[in-house]
Amino acid sequence: MEPDQQQRFNEWLRTKWHHGACPVCQTNSYTAGSAIFQMFEFAGGGLRLGGGPIYPVIPVVCANCGYTVFINAIVAGALAAPPLPTAPEEQPKGAEEAAADQQRDE
């Protein structure tokens, strides 16, 4: 994670983290991750490329037992949201395509 991303994430943790005791071991000692990971939809055990959402996450780990919470890096402000996809502009039809469309419509 870049230093500015780490700084924004640390600030988010400082203002938002009120987790309390670890639900597994009941201690209250957590370590924030220093890398952004990506999670993507399970595809039945195979790897799916080019489809489905990907979630950037930063782990926060219990220092005693390893219980891990994943924080969305975009929601936490460490990572900028990607731009929304735009609809592709329709390309003008060639003369042959236009004639075929016209014949179908008749």
Secondary structure, DSSP 4 states (H G I P E B T S, - for coil): --HHHHHHHHHHHHHH----S-TTT----EEE-SS-EEEE--BTTBPP-S-S-EEEEEEEEETTT--EEEEETTTTTSSPPPPPP-PPPPPPPPHHHHHHHHHHH-
